[in-house]
């Protein structure tokens, strides 16, 4: 078996579920004019017919500038998508003050269902980029955010709205959750392998910050003036969605000659590592999005006197910890840091149990900061594992090609499956409260899940004698 080199560890090659069409203009077919390799070739509709970021001359001659411009507007659009995806997490605790009579179980349903929809949309959103073009789909996905934003602005002014209608409006926020998959797919194709990990890390972290941004801004916006004006939470994002669409239309580009690589998903589905990593990603990214969604409601219901504005700190910590997890994993190995992150998550959950039993707000808040730190670091570390796991043992160009396709499919599948954690955690809290009158049983279940995930990671990727123990996973 061959082991990854130091270069692999510092600049992990992140595969993508797209490929160049045979014979189409692209990295492998620069065309008869050799001078075309020095700069991108544009045509109407902001399509680029020649794109070869691996060519150093091309990259210096304009490719880097175009890629960075697309990255900036992709991050802005994705951040907005996360804001809308997390919008109900901060609106739900404020609904009683607006006249809504909701049980805690109903409140957690409204928090959980956007994650359920967003996770489900991630696979089709991945394939939308090669089907319609990255710039075009960014415009469409940004404009789709007008639907959940407008629906929320309308429904929160009607306290007599049936719960089913309220739930349907919350489900529309899932459009924002799909944006992550299409944004990552699009940006991954713009950068060379040596810079792809950094670009995708910035793109992901920028999107994750949206959860903290919405939890910071919305409470302040709805409280301006007398009373609580929840409709502003939705109206705020109407012009922002339009601006994101205009920015993408004006400054982003489509890349021709690429298509969805369905074979990569087929290869990944048949590989057991895809499903193990997806399971681990539920514990890392799923914990981040699940705790971020539930935290404001937990503060409001368990510690009514606590300032709701503090809730944004959890999502902020988790988002900032994600790139840190990737950097540390590059040095020490993704599997090792993933195991450590599950230990941190378990410790945070135990501390939250103690805080609930003693009704200690300071300890509860600190416990959740630990949970968000563990989830954020785990996000980066688990994501770092994917290319390393599938590259391990591959020898020769043909095997490396197959491994790269499998890793590309795994990234898409794990990203979708992991997001279901955003549904499971709020529903876990609701079920524990309904069955036992306390949130504590849910936290103990989470501790057990983290223990199982850590043990599985160790057994497959770190245990002495295992097939991958000698690889730097």
GILIN-V850864 format. One line per field, one symbol per residue. ss: DSSP state (H for helix, E for strand, - for the rest). phi: phi as a letter, one per 30 degrees, with the letter a starting at -180 (. if undefined). psi: psi as a letter, one per 40 degrees, with the letter a starting at -180 (. if undefined). A space follows every 10 residues. Layout:
BEGIN
ss->???
phi->???
psi->???
END
This chain:
BEGIN
ss->-----HHHHH -------EEE -----E--E- ---HHHHH-- EEE---EEEE -----HHHHH HHHHHHHHHH HHHHHHHHHH HHHHH-HHHH HHHH-HHH-- ---HHHHHHH HHHHHHHHHH HHHHHHHHHH HH-HHHHHHH HHHHHHHHHH HHHHH----- --HHHHHHHH HH-HHHHHHH HHHHHHHH-- --HHHHHHHH HHHHHHHHHH HHHHHHHHHH HH-------- HHHHHHHHHH HHHHHHHHHH H--EE--EEE -HHHHHHHH- -HHHHHHHHH HHHHHHHHHH HHHHHHHHHH HH-----HHH HHHHHHHHHH HHHHHHHHHH HH-HHHHHHH HHHHHHHHHH HHHHHHHH-- HHHHHHHHHH HHHHHHHHHH HHHHHHHHHH H-----HHHH HHHHHHHHHH HHHHHHHHH- HHHHHHHHHH HHHHHH---H HHHHHHHHHH HHHHHHHHHH HH-------- ---
phi->.ccddddddd bedcdbdbbd deidelecbd jdddddddad ccbeihccdb bbdddddddd dkdddddddd dedddddded ddedeceddc dedcdedcjd cbdddddddd dddddddddd dddddddddd dcjddddddd dddddddddd ddedddcbdd dededddddd ddddedddee dddddddedd cdedcddddd dddddddede dddddddded ddcdidiccd ddeddecddd dddddddddd bcbccdibbd cddddddded cddedddddd dddcdddedd ddddeedddd dcbedddddd ddddddeddd ddddddddde dcjddddddd dddddddddd dddddddchc dedddddddd dddddddded dddddedddd deidbjdddd dddddddddd eddddddedd ddcddddddd dddddbiade eddddddddd dddddddddd cbddjddcdd ddd
psi->iiiiiddddd ghhhiifiih hheihadege idhdedeeii hiaiefiheh hgeehddddd eedddddddd dddddddddd dddddedddd ddeedddeeh ghiddddddd dddddddddd edddddeddd dehddddddd ddddeddddd dddddeegee hidddddddd ddeddddddd dddddddded iiddeddddd dddddddddd ddddeddddd deehaiahgd ddddddeddd dddddddddd eiiihieiih gdddddddde hddddddddd dddcdddddd dddddddddd ddgdeihdde dddddddddd eddddddddd dehddddddd dddddddddd dddddddefh dddddddddd dddddddddd dddddddddd dhehhidddd dddddddddd ddddddddee dedddddddd dddddeeied dddddddddd dddddddddd edhheidede ig.
END
